[in-house]
Amino acid sequence: MRPPKNHNVPKPPPPFPPSFIAKTVSAPGGASCPGVDVFTHCKIVGMVTREWMQRQPEWLVQKLFPCGSELIAAIHDIGKISPGFQDKIYNSLGEYRGLASANLDRNIGWHFTVSQAAARNLGRYIPEIVGRHHGVSPASPGFPDDEIYGGPTWQAERMKTVDRLREYFQSPWPEVVSDIHADVLSGLTTVADWIGSALDICPYAPKGLPSDEDLSRMTADALDDAGFIRPRIKNGLTFKDIFEFSPYSLQDEMAQAASSPGVYVLEAPMGMGKTEAALFAAYKALEENRATGVYFALPTQLTSDKMHERMNKFLDVVLDQNCPHKKALLLHSAAWLGATEMGEDGQPGKSWFDYRKRGLLAPFAVGTVDQALMAAMNVKHGFVRTFALAGKCVILDEVHSYDAYTGVILDRLVQALREIHCTVIILSATLDTTRRAELVYSPGETPASGDDAYPLITARPNSGPPHAIASPAVEEPEILTRIHPDDEEAFEEAIDRAQQGQQVLWIENTVDGAREVFQRLGARTAGLGIESGLVHSRFLKVDREANESYWSGVFGKTGREKRGEQGRILVGTQVLEQSLDIDGDFLVSRLCPTDMILQRLGRLWRHRENDSIRPIGARREAWILAPSLEDAQADRQSMGKSAVVYAPYVLCRSLDVWEGQPRFKLTGAKIRALMAATYSHRNDQGPMAAYKQELEKVKDKLSRLARTGLSRSGKTQSETRAQTRYSEIETTDVLLIKSKIHDQNGTRLELPDGSSLVLSPGLRLRDKAYWRRAAARIQLNTVTVPEKLAPDFHGLNMNFLKGFVYLGEDDESPFRAAMVRESGVLAGLDGQEALPGYVLKYDSALGYRAIQQ
């Protein structure tokens, strides 16, 4: 109920300023001058929205972006018609107006809170949509004519602007039917505001404001520059045309099954071409105008980076040669950042300049599942991600690898993707039947008959009943497995195999473990003619890309000629089990859950065409480094750091299974049996019962935490703090700098990749292209590390990076930077100790290290 009016003598409303200014713009000399008025800015954002809608397929506009969506976007900034905002903007121009008390705009929750309050009576969801355009929902906005918003006279002025916009666009208020529908419209409004705000329009230029015709051209050009353009697809291509080999029946069946929006799960052994099956299904959806693009989501940044090459090859074939921006669509990471200009919040120094986020908005992108998961969470700009995925073919790879916490969020994401008319393709080699049912079927729904086969396609179209399609398996050679407690003997075996010319893979569960193995092997193989390498997550992006490219070339399909040159040992973390197309002759793996072991075994003898050139004596064999089951049950310490990464109960159940598997064929029936033996319910006693109870408590805790992150009623989380996978370890990005010199031209940086940059505050105005390239280059010279092991944050010393790097705000994790000396030791930006109590080091062979003193 509205509180009673105050019967005291009301204060007179603040006087109106000469013009309701929406923003300031930078003059050529760098000084601020008034920008467009609120009505003009709102009109431009509405025009951007309308132009974007005209570029979309008719079916998507009808379902999610009805006529009037442009009007909702247009009114987003009516809250700038308020005493607090106008006083702030006039003060910034040196024209004190005295319209409001100091900091009123901040104190009332900024202008978007006023927008939400002002739109209170315009229809369900519309106030929320206009209030969220800066990424969060305002907290408890008041009533439109509240005194803090200027009272009735200012509200009347806001509504006059609304009426002018309705008259201009000749649009009705659209019906918004659900929370998800509100999310996609919020995302469209936000992105249209970014693009509209970035248009360099100065009403005080000699020619004045552009005409509506010129504004239409400018908004169209801005959408082109941002990459919002419908791709042209070649029609009539076959699977062989795209991938240069004939398909398995499974790959043809997948394209036929995924013939309409819905959820489709493909389960098949490693090496059966699930990626190609998903991409061909995506091609058919694009060809038949059932999808607007593709987002390929993988478990980690390392796997998604490598997947870019495969996606690029796919796009190079399926996109018409005359497709505008084809080159930009194919670019990856930092190069793409320099080639597309998304708008205000996508500029260098802003949060969405990060290619990991921006990729969602491109027609085609490869990225981590984390970015997609945040579309289902109450996270800042989460609804921008929802909007970005609407109508696309979304491929979720390696779904088996997600834990209980992530699983709850993934379920909500899949539900949301169905509502926004996506074609969702879920890929897995080792998905257990319970988990598959949770992803595909509604509660109480009867599973499709035949859903215990393998390989299997489970289809749940949005319209129509669920059904299952079994596919014939490919015959696999026998695998030898051996549980071995002795690391030393494994070292000798790996070296001996490499001396025979074999390509050896060694997979550890932690970065520290992988680094230690690599160093020990390096010391013992010196002079033996064995090449060794290390792959993990704590390398500079530029080093990581070069490292992965090299080793994928040696161990992948293109490395056939190199295999016979010498023996090799590649050491790495879980990245070697996920999505990298590598083929080893012999495998050593630290104990991990059964589904991960199966993934790692899938990297053995992966390419059958290499069988004829493998060294004499090579066997498809894996050693699993683990204690005895008895020791593991009695003492978790016997499992080392693996028991920190994975639940001890699951490790023991997995060990129990693999101790009885000295040799087997990786058939579908066998995979189903191994998964059931590991994860099916059983009554445990003694230490196993305690391990199980501990696991159940953790799963319950994670599920509750995940649901908290999904709640729309809780506090909106920052993007860097939002957890899509449960971990008590926060991470942050660290820029490494070889040298830094300040002079009259700005700050000259020498970066580890050999590039040299000059950063200066006015660079954006003088050379916009160089400014963007410099910001992109900086990103390539960063490394992601645990925040507790990052250099100390020294905000003032990092001001030279402002405008080039998103330094964080509010409770977001601050960006860090450090100097790297010739010795590899890191120091603070002014030469001080980088992190008290630790020696921080970096080199391109071992990556980032924190050595406790």
N, C-alpha and C positions, 0 to 999 in steps of 0.2 A: 504494500500500500504506500502511496506517495505521502511523505510527511506533510503536516499542515504548513500553510504559508506563514512566513514571518510577517506579523502585522505592524512591525516597526516601520518607520518611514524608509522606503527603499532608496538605495543609493542610485543616483543617475547612472545610466549605462555609459560605458566608455565611449568617447566619440569615434566615429569611423575615420580611418586614415585616408589620404587622397586616393590610394589604390590598394586593393588587397593583393599584395605581392605573394607569389607562390614560392619563389626561390631567388637566389642571387646567381649571377654568372661572372666568370672571370674576364676582365678586359685584357687586351693584348699586353699591357704592362704588368698584369698580375693582380691589379686592384679589383675589388668586388664592386659590381654595379647591379642595379635592380634587374631581375629577370621578368618573365611573363607574369601576368596576373593569374589568380586562381582559376577563373573561368577558362582562360586560354589553355593553361596547363591541363585542366581536367578534360577539355575538348580534345587536346592532342592525345591523351592517354586513351580516351574513347575511340579515337580514330585508329590508333595502333591496334586496339582490341578488334575493331571491326575489320581491319585489313587482315589481321591474323585469322579471324574466323572465315573470311572469304577464301583463304588458302587451304582450308581443311576439307576433307571429304564430306559430302552431304550427310551421310549416315552418322558421323561423329558429331556434327553440329546439331542435328536433330535430337540426339540422345543426351548430349551433355552441355552444349553451348547454344541455347535457344536465342531467338531474337530478343534483344533487351540486355543480353550479357554485356554489351558494350556500354550500356547506360550505367550498370552497376559499377563497372571499372571507372567510368568517367567521374562519378561522384565521390571517389575515394578520398579526395583531398579537400572536401568542403569544410573539414575541421580547421583548415588554415585560416578560415574566416573566423577568427577568435582573437580577443585582446592579447592573450598570452603569446600566440605565434606572431602576430603582426608587430607587437612591441619588440620581440626578440629580433625579427628580421630587420626592422628599421634601425635598431641599435647597432646591428652588425654593419649597417651602411653608414654609421655615424650620424644618424638622424634620430635623436631621442624623441619619442612621441609621448611617453608617460601614459600609455594606454592601460598598463597593468602593473601589478607589483612585480618586483624582481623575481626571475626564475619561475613565473607562473606556468609557462608552457611545460617545464619539467615537472613541476609539482602536481599538475593535474593529469600527468601521464602522457604528455605530448599531444600533438594535433590529431593523431589517429584515434585517440580516445574521444576527442570532440566529434570526429567524423562518425564514430559508432553511435554516440549519443544523439547526434543530429538526425541520423537515419532511423531512429528508434521506431517510427511508425510507418516505415516503407515496405514492410512485409517480413515474413519469417526468413531468417538466415541473412538477409541483405545487410543489416547493421553489422553482423559479425564479419561478413566478407570485407566490407569497406574498412572496418577497424583493424584488420589483420595485415594490411599491406606492407607493414614493416617487419613481418615475420612472426609476431606474437599477437595473442588476443589481449586487448586491454582489460585490466582488472576493474570490474564493477564501474563502468562509466555511469554518469548521472543522467539527469533528464535534460532534454534539448535546451530548455530556457533557463537552466541553472545560472546563477549569478557568476560563478567562476568561468562559465563559457561565454559571458557577455550579456546574459539575460535574454528576454524575448526579442529585443530589437536586433541583436546579432543573429539569433536563430532565424528570424524572418529574412535576414540578408542571406543566410546560408540556403534557405529554401528557395529564395529567388534564383540563386545560382542553379539549384536543382531543376527548377522549372525551365530555365534557359537551356539547360543541357537536354531535357526531355524534348523541348521544342526543336532543338538542333538535330538530334538523332532520330526524332520521330519514332521512338521505340516505347513499347510497354514495359512494365516491370515483369521480368520472367518469373516463372514458378520454379523455385528451388526445392527439390523433393527429399533430400537426405543430407546427412553429415558429409558423406563422400562427395555428393554433388556440390555442396558448399566448398569443399576442399579444392576441387578442380577449378571452380570459379574464383576462389581466393588466389590460387596460383596464377591463373591468367591475369587477374587484376594486378598482382605484384609484378609479374614480368613485364606487362604492358607499361607499368609505371617506371620500371627500370629503363626501358627503351625510350619512353617518352621523355623522361627526365634528362636523358643523355643528349637529346637533340640540342644543338647549339643555336638557340633562338634568342636574340636580344631585341626587345621591342624598341630600344632606343638607337638602333642602327639607322644609318641614313635612309634605308628603304622601309623602315618600320616592320611591322609584323608581316610574315608571308601570307599570301592569299590561301584560301582553303585548297585550291588546286595545287599550289606549291607544297602545302602541308601534307596533302595526300601523297605526293611524290616523295617527300622527305620520310614519311613514316614507312612507305614501301621500301625505300632504300635501306632504312635502318633495320627492318626485318630481314632483308637480304643479307646485310652485313652480319647480323646475329646468327645466320644459318637457318632461319625459319622459312624454308622454301621446300615445297613438295618435291621429293626426288622423282626422277623419271626412271622407270624400271624397264629393262628389256623383257619383252614377252616371249613365251614359247621355249624357254631354255629347259633342257633336261638336266637330270642329276649329273650325267656324264659331261655335259657342256660346262657345268660350273666347277666340278671337282676333278675332272679328267680321269675318272675311273667309274666302272659300272657299280650301281648300288647293290647292297644286300637287300633282301626282301624287307627287312626291318626298316630300312631307310625310306623305301617307297611307301610302306604302310604308314609310317609316321606322318608323311605329308598328306595322305588321304584321310587319316584320322583327325588331324587338326584342321578341319575344314571350316570352322566357325569359332568365334570367341568362346573361351572356356578354359578348362584346366586339363592338361595332358601330361601324364607321367610316363617317361620312357626308362625302363630298367633293362640293362644289358651289360654283359661283361666288359671289362676294360679292353680297349683296342677294337671294338666293334663299330666305331664311327658314330657315336652318339652326337658328337658336335656337328658333323656333316648332316645327320638326320634332322637335327633341330634347325640348322641354317636353311636346309632345303624346304622344310615346312614354313619357315619364315619367308623365304622367297615366294612360295605359292600364295601366302597371305598378302604380300606386297603386290604381286602380279594381279591378283584378283581384287585389289582395292579393299581388303579386309583389315589392313593394318597400316599405320602411318609411319612406322619405323621399327627399329630393333634395338633393344637394350639387352646385352649379354652380360649377366651378372655371375661373377665367380667368387670363391671364398676369400681370396686375399688379393692385395694390390700386385704382388709378384706374379700370380697366375694371370691376372687380368692384363698386365702389361704385355706378357708374352702372347696372349690371345689376340692382341691387336693385329699382329702380323697375319693371322689366319682370317680375321674379319676383313682386313684390307684386301686380301686376295679375293675373297668372296665378293666384296663390293666392286672391285675393279672389273669383275665379270658381269655382275647383274645390273649395274647402273649404266644407263644409256650414256654414250660418249658425249652427248650434248647436254647432259644434266648440269645445270648451273651449280657452281660451288662443289663440283665433284672432288676437286683437289682438296678443298677445305674439309670435306666430309671424311676423307681418307687420312688426314693428318692426325697425329697422336700427341697427346700430352702437351708439352710446352710449345711445340710447333703450331698446334691447333690454336692455342691461346693467342698467338701473335697474328693469326689469320682471320679470326672472327671477333666481332665486337658486339657483345651481348647487351650492353646497356649499363646504367649507373652502377648497380651492385656487382656487375661483372667486370668492372675496370680494375686495373692493377691497384693493389692496396685495399681492395674490398674483399669480403668473404667469399663471393661466388666467382672470383677470378680463378680459384682453384679448379683445375681441370677435372678432378675427381667428382666435383659437384656439377660443373657445367656440362659434362658429357651427357647427363640425363636429358638436357634440353635439346641436344642435337638429334637429328633424325636417326642416326646410327651411332652407337657407342658401346664400348666394352668397359666395364668397371667392376667395382666390388659390390657384393650383395648388400653391404652396409648402407650404401647410398639409397638403394631401393627400400630397404627395411625402414629407413627413417620416414618414408612416405606414409607409414602406418602408425608413426609415433607422434606424441605431443612434443615435438621438437621445433625449434625456430626454423621457419621456412620449410617445415615438413610438407605442407600443402603444395609448395612449388614442385616438390618431387612428385606428388600425386598427379598434378597437372601435367608434368613432363612425361609421365608414363602412359597417360590416357590414350587408348586406341592402339598402342604399340604391341608388337610381339615381344614378350619378356621371357627370356630364357634364363632359368635358374640352374646353374651347374653344381655338381658335387653336393647335392642336398643332404646326403647321408652325414656330412661332416659337421653339421650344425648341432649345437648342444641344446639342453632343455630350455635354457633361457632364450636363445635365439629362435628355437622352435616355436615358442608361443608367439613371438613377433612375426615369424614367417607365416604362421597360420592366418594371422590378421591381414598381412600383406596380400596373400593369395586371395582372400575374401574380397579385399578392396580392389584388386586388379580385375576380378570378375565383374565387379560393379561398374568399373570404368571401361568395360568392353575391350579388355586386352585378351590376346591369345597367350596363355601362360604355358610354357613348356618346361617341365621339371625333369632334369637328367640325374640318374644315379645308377651306380653299379651295385650298390649294397644297401638299398632301402628296405628296412624291415616292414612286414605287412601292416603292423599297427600304425606305423608312421605314415605309410602311404594312404591308409584309410582316412587318417586325420586330415590329410592335405586335399583329398579328392571328394570324399563323401560328406554329406550333411549329417548331423546327428540323427541316428535312427534309420538312416537310409540303407537299404540292402545292397551289399557289394555286388558288382557284376560277376556273372558266372565265369569260371575259368581264370580267376585272378590270382591263382597260385602258380601259373606257368612262368617260364623264364627262358629267354627274354620276353618282355611283356610291355604292351602299351595299354595304359588305363586312361580312357577318355571320359571326360565329364563336360560336354558342351553346355553352354548356358541355356540352350533350348534343346531339349531331348534327354533321354535317359542315359545313365552311364553305361559303358560297355568296355570289355577287355578284348585285346587282340594279341594272341600268342604268335610268336615268330620262331622259326627254327634256329637253333644255336649253331655256332661255328665250332668245329672240332678243335680242341686245344691240346698241345703237347703236355706231357706230364711234368709236374713241378716237384722238385725235391725240397723239403724244408727240414730244418734242424734247429732245435732250441739249444743255445750254447751259452754257458755262464761266463766264459773266459774271454774278455776283450783281447788279451794278448794273443791268443791263438787266432782270433778273428783278424787281427792286424797282419799276422804272418800269412794267413790264407789270402787276404785281399792283395797283399804285395806279390805273393806267388802267382796269383791269377793274372795280375797286371803284367808281370814279367813274361807271361805266356802270350801277351798281346790282347788280353780280355779288357773289356770296358766295364769297370766296376762301379756300382752305386752304393753309397753308404749313407743311410738316413738316420739322423738323430732327432730327438724330440724338443731340443732347446738350442738356441743360438750358441750359448756358451759350450754346450756339448759338441756341437758341430765344429766350432772353432778349435776346441782342444784336440779332437780327432784329426783335423786337417793339419794342425801343427805337428802332432806326433808322427803322422804319416810322412809329412814333408821332411822331417829330420831323418827318417829311416829310408826314404827312397832317393835321397840325394845321390846322384851319380849312377843310378840304375836305369836311366832312360825312361822313367815313368812320369807322365804328366799328371798333375793333380790340380783340383779346383775346389772352390768353396762357394756355395750359394745360400744366402739367408737374407733377412729383411733389413739388416742394419748397415747397408751401403748407401752412399750418395745415389740419388736417382740416376745420375749420368753413369756412374760406375756399374750400378745394378743392371741397367739396360745393356751395356756393353758386355758384362759378364754373362748374363743370361743368353744373350744373342750368340755369343761364342759357343757356350756349352750345349745349347739346344742345337746349334749347327753341327757339333761333333756327334752328339748322342741321338740326334733326330733323323728324320727322313733324308735330309740333304747331306748327312755326314757319311754316307756309304763309302765314299772313296777315302775318307780320312781314317776310318776305323782300323785299317790295316797298318797305318803308319807306326803306331806304338800303343802300348798298354796305357790305360788311364784309370784314375780313381777320382770320382766326383763325389764330394761330401756336401751334404745339405740338410736342411730342415724339412718340414712338411711340404714346402713348396714343390719338392721333387715328386710328391705323390699326387699332386693336384694339377691337372690340366696341361702340364708341360708334356709335349710329345717327345719323350725320350725313350731310348731302348738300351737297356743294360744286359750284359752277359751273365753277371753275378751280382747278388744283392746281399748287403749286410744291413739289418734294420734293428734299431732298439725296439724293445717290446712296446706295443701300443694296442688299442682295441682292434678286434677282429676286422671291422669294416675298413680301418686304416691299413691293416696288414694286407688285406685283399687289394686295396688301391696300390700299395707299394709293389705287390707281386705282379700287378698289371704293367709295371715298367720293365719286367723281365721278358726278353725275347718278344718285344712288342711288335716289331716289324718282321713278318715271316720271310720277306725277301732277303733279309740279312742272314738267314740260317745257313746259307751255303758258304758264307765268307767268315763265319765265326771261327776262332782258333780251334785247332784240334784239341779235344779234351774238355771243351766248354760244355757245361751242363746247365739246364734251366734250374738253378738252385739258389735258395735263400737261407741265410743264417739269421736267426732271431736271437738277439742278445737279451738274456733274461735269467733270473735266478730260478731255482727249482720251485715248483708250485708250493711245496711244503714251506720253503723259506719265505716266499712271498706272502703266504697266509699268516705266518708267524710274526713277520716284521716288515712293515712297509718300507723301512729304510733300505732293504735289500733291492728295491725297485728303483732307487735313486730318484733323480728329479722327474722321472716319468710319472711317479705317483703324485707329483704336484700338478703336472699338466693334465693327466687323466685320472679318473676315479680309481682308487685301488681295487674296488670291487669288480669293475669292468676289466681291469688288467688281469686280475686273478681268473675271472671267468674265461677271458681270452686265452690265457696261458694254459688253462685246463683243456681247452679245445685243441690248441696247436701242439701240445705235447703228444697228442695221438694222431698227428697228421704227417708222417714221414714222407709220404709221396701221394699225390692226387692230381686229378685233372680239374681245371678251373671251369667246370660246367655250371650251367644254371642251377641244376638240382643240388650240386655240391655247395654253391654259394648260399642258397636258401638254407641248407642244412647247417652250415657253419654259423650263419647269423642266428638261426633259431637256437642252436646249442649255446650261444653266447648270451642272448638276451631274453630267452623265454623264462617265465617265472619258475622258481623252484624253492623249496623249503631248505634254507641254509642253516647250518649249525656253527657254533664256536666263532672263530675269528671272522669267517665269511658272513655270518649273521650281523656282526658288528659293522663290518665294511658296508653291508647292504643298507643297514639302518642309517649309516652316515650318508650314503648316496641319496637315499630317499629324502632325508632332511635337506640336503643341498638342492635337490630337484624341486622340492616344494618351495624353498626360499627363492630359487631362481624364477620359478613360475610367477610367484607373487611380485617379485621385483619387476619382471617383464610387464606384467599387467599394470603396474603403477606407471611405467613409462608409456603405456598405451592410453591411459586415461586422459580424456579431453578436459576433465575438470581440474586436474592438478596443475602445478606450475609448469610452464613451457620451459623445456630444457634447452641449453645452448647447443649448437651443432657440434662443437668440439668435445663437449662433456657428455653428450648422449651416448648411451651404451647399447650397441646392437648385439654385442657378445659380452657376457658377463666376465669382467676381469677387475681385480682390485688395483691393476697397474694402469695409470693414466699415461698417455704418450704425448709427445710434442715434436714439432719439426725444428731442426737446428740447421741454420745456414753456416757453412764453413767458408772462411775467407783466408786467402794466403797473404794478402797485404791490403792495407787501407791507408790512403793518403788524402787528407783534406786540403784543398787549396781554393783559390778564388773561383774556379770553375765548378766546384762541387766536391763530391767524394769519389775518388778513383779506387775501384776494387779490382784485385786480381783473384780469380776464383780457381778452385782445384782443377777444373776441367780445362784450364788454360785460357779461358775467356777473360777479357778486360772490359770493365764497364765504368762509365762516368755517370753518377747519379746527382741530380740537382733538382731543387724544388720546382723550378719553372719548366722542366723538361717536357711535361705534357703539352704545354702550349707551343713550345718551339719545335718539337719533333715527336709527334704522337706515335709514329710507327716505331721509332727507336725506343721510346718509353715502354711500349708494350713488349718489344723483344727483350729489353733488359729485365723486365719483371718475369718474363717466362724463363729466361736464363737463370735467374736467381733460384727459381723453383727446382731446376735440375740439379742444383748444388746444395740441396738440403737432404738431411737424413732423418728418419723418424725413429725416436728412441724413447725408452721409459722416462717419464718426466723427472723421476727421482734421480736419474742418472744423467740428466741434461745439464749443461752449463747454467750457472745462476742467471736469473733474469735481471738485466740492468736497463730499464726502460729508457732513460734519458740518453744513454749511449747509443741507442738504436734509432734515434730520430731521423738519421740520414736514410733509413729504409722506408720511412713513411711515404705512402703513395706508390710504393713498389711491392710491398708485402703486407698481408693482413696480419696486424700485430695482436689482434684479439681485443675484446672489450668485455665489460662486466665480469662475469665469472668464467669466461672462456680462457682456455689454456694459452698463455702468452707465447708468442714466437720467440725463439732463442737464436743467438748467433755467437760464434767463437772464432778466434784466429787459430789457424793450424800452422805450426812451425815446421821447419824442414825436417825435424826429427819425428814429426807426426803427433807430437804432444799438443793438446789444445790449451789455449789461454783465453782469458776474457778479452773484450774488445779494446781495453786500455792496458793490456799486458798483465792484468791481475790473475790470480789463480782462478781457473775456470769453475771448479767445484770443490770446495773444502772437503778434505778427507779422501779425495779420489785423484788419481791421475787419469785424465781423459786422453785417449789416443784415437787417431784415424789413419788408416792407410788402405789403398785400393785392393790389397790382398786379403786382409782380415776384416776390414770394415771398422765400425765404431766400437770402441772398448772403454769400459770404466773399471779401473784397477784400484781396489780399495787399499789405502795406505795403512 
